[in-house]
């Protein structure tokens, strides 16, 4: 089984323009993500970008890139364009370009899901321990079934805990999970996903994975205990300790 790791990276971020090129301890963010991805057992790692400045930076540190359209709505679509150019891979892992210290163990955890040929899609989840995480609308929550497949993703805590007097009681009453935004796809599944039109649930929650569930795709999840640090805004750089 040949697995390719693809790092979508665009310059025109609304909340943090140019963030792939921000300096973090003497290296750009995209270089740090790329170097972490190289530590994984992947057949190939490439950056998918629509910007010449990012492409030039990847070339500078000796990485590989593929130029993609500037009109993609998601990293999923950008990954799909890459595998059309590089079709000889069975599985694609979409590695977030804004997590400079992503742990290679997380990538391996996703990759191991595809040992089972019935798994078409996979992602990671993590136990929620705090009220902040549970009620933060920027942190998607995940409901899973007994086979650890995702039933639903929401920005709101689900299920509703009836009879709980305060938010602390919610965490005592149920095991909640948050979504860790790394995906794996069988290549043929990835290409099929890009042909789906936005769904009502996706538009309501602004979560693209709901389009897949709404169209009958099963998403396998794996629980990780590793915390990730995503850089969404300049203020998030303060979280980093090198």
N, C-alpha and C positions, 0 to 999 in steps of 0.2 A: 504494500500500500504506500503510494507516494503522496506526501503531504506538503503543501505549499503554505507558507505564512505570508499574509499580505497585510501591510500597514497602510491604511488609507490616511492621507495627509493633505489637507487643503490649507491654503493661506488665508482665505477670506472668512475666518470665523467671526460671527457677530459679536460675541462677548470678549474675544481675545484674538484680534487679527495678527497673523504671523506667528502664532504660538509654536508651530513646529521648529522655528528657528530661534526661539528664546534660549539664552545661555543659562545652563544649570551646572554650576561648578566647573566651568571650562569646556563643556560640551553642549551642543544643541540638544533640544529635547528629542528630535527625530533620530539623532545619532544614538542617544541613550536607549531609546526603544528598540532600535535596530540591533544594537549590541546585545541587549537582553534576549531578543528573539533568536539570535545566532547560537545562543546557549542551549536551545531546544533541539530535539531530535527531528528536524524538519529537512526535507530534501532541498528546499530553496526558500529564501526570504527576499521579498521585494517591497519597495515603497510604491504605492499607487498615488500619484499626485497630478494636479492640473496646473501646477505653478513652476515656472522655470527657476525661480529662486530656491525652491525646495529641491528640485532636481539637481541643481548645481551643488547644493550642500551635500546631498547623498553621494554625488560623484566625488566630492572633496574627501570624504572620509572612507571612500572605497566601497560603498554599498551599491546595490542595484535598484533601479527604479523603472516604472512603466508610466508613460504619460497617458492620462485618461481625460475624458470630457469634463468640462467645467460645469456641466448641467446636471450632474447626478444629484439626487435628493438625499442619498444615504451612502454610508460606507459599504453597504451590501451591494448596491448598484456599481460602485467603483470596483469592488472585488470581482464582480461578474465580468466587467469589461477586461480585466487583467487576464482571467482564465480563458477568455476567447482568444487572446494572443498566446497564452501558454497553456494549451489544452491537455498536456500529458500528466495531469495530477488527479488523483482520486478524491482527495479531500482538501478543502480550503479552510484555513483558520484565519479569521478576521481579527487582527491584533490592534487594539486601540492605540492610535498615535499620540494620545495625550496622557499616557501612563508611563513616564520615563523609567520607573523602577519595577515594572511588571515582573513578577516572579516566574521563571521558566517552568516551575512546577505546575502553575496554572495552565500554561499552554499544553503541557504534557497530559494533564487531567482531561482536557478537552479532546486531545488526540486519541487517548485511550478509549473514549466512547465509541469510536468507529471500528474498534476490533469486532464489535457486533455489527454485521452487515445490514441489520434492520434499522439501525440508527441513521436517520437522514439529516437531522439537525441536533446541535447540542450547544449548551451554554452553562455558565456557572452561577451558583447562588451561594449566599452566605447567611448564617443565622443573624437575626436582628436582636441586639441586646439593649438598645436605648430608645427612649421615647422620641428623641430627635430624629433618629433614622426612620422610625415607624411612621411618623407623621410629617416627614419632609416630602413635599410633592416632587422634589427633584431626584428622589431616590425611588425608583420603581420597585414595587413589591411583587412577589411571585407566589401563586398558589400551586401546589403540586399534588399529584395523586400518589397512590401506593407504589407505583412503578417509577417514581421520581420524574415523571413527565409533567411539563408545565400545563396547568389547566387554564390559568389566566394571569396576566400581568396588569398591574394597576398602580397609579400614583397615589391612590388612597389605600389605607390598610384594609385588607380583605382576609378573612371574614370579619364582619361586624360582630363585636362581642356583646351580646345582649345581656343586660343586667350588670355589666361592669360599671362601677361607680366613678372611676377615674381612669386616665390613660395608663397609669402604672399597672392597674389590674389587667389591662389587655395583654401585656407581656407575660403576666403570671398565668393567664388562662389559655394561651395558645402559642405554638411555635411559629413565628413569622420569619420569612426569608426575604432578603433583598436580592436584586439582580446584579450580577457582575457582568459588565458589558463586553464580554469576549464571546464570539460565536465560532462554531465549526459547522461546515456544511459538506455533504457529498457534492461534488462538482455539478453533477446533473441536477441536483436539487437546487443549488444556488442559481443556476441558469433559469430554472423553472420559476423560482420566486420572483425574479425580476419581470416576469410577464404578468404578474398579478396586479390588478388595479387596487388603489387604496381602499380600505374597507371602512365601514362605519365605526367599528370599535377603535381601529387605528386612529381615525380622525378625531374621535372623542378624547382619547387619552394621549395622543401624539406619541404612540409607541408602535414602531413598525412591526414588531414581532406578533402583534395582535392580528395583523393581516394574514400571517401564516397560519395561526391557530384557526382563524375564522374560515380559512380555506381548507381545513382538514389536516394540516401538517402536524405531526407530533414532534415536540421539542424535548429532547432528553436533557435533564439537568444533573449536575454533579455538585455536591456541597464542598466548598473550600473554606478553610479557616484563615486564609491569608487575606489581609486587608490591602486594598489597592489605593493608590493616591492618584486621582485624576486631576489634571490641570485644566479647568474650564475658564478661569478668569485670572488676571494678574495677581489678585489677592491670594489665590491658591498656592502661589509659589512660596508663601510664608509657611506652608505645611512641611516643606522639604527640609530635611536635615542631612547634610552630606558629611 
